[in-house]
Amino acid sequence: MFSLIRLSKGRAGHPPKPKTIPDPSLIYGQVVKQREGKRVVKVEKRLLLGPMATSMKTISTSLLERQNGQVALTQSLSGA
C-alpha cells in the first residue's frame, strides 16, 4: 500500500531517511461530525487523497467505529 523511496542524501555519517509515498490507488477521506450537545447535527465528508472523481459514498468510518467499539468493550470487561 505504501512505497519507501530514498529521494535525498543523508546528513554526514547518517543514512538517508526513506520517504513514504502512498499508493496512487489509495483513497483517503475524512468524516467530520458537527455536534450540538450529544447530538450529531451535520456530517461532512472530505477527500484528502485520491482522484477528485471519487464518489463521497465510498468514504466511510463504519469499520473503524466498530473496531473502536470492540476495543472499548473488551477493555471495560477486562477492567483495564
Buried (B, 14 or more C-beta within 10 A) or exposed (E): EEEEEEEEEEEEEEEEEEEEEEEEEEBEBEBEEEEEEEEEEEEEBEBEEBEEEBEEEEBEBEEEEEEEEEEEEEEEEEEE
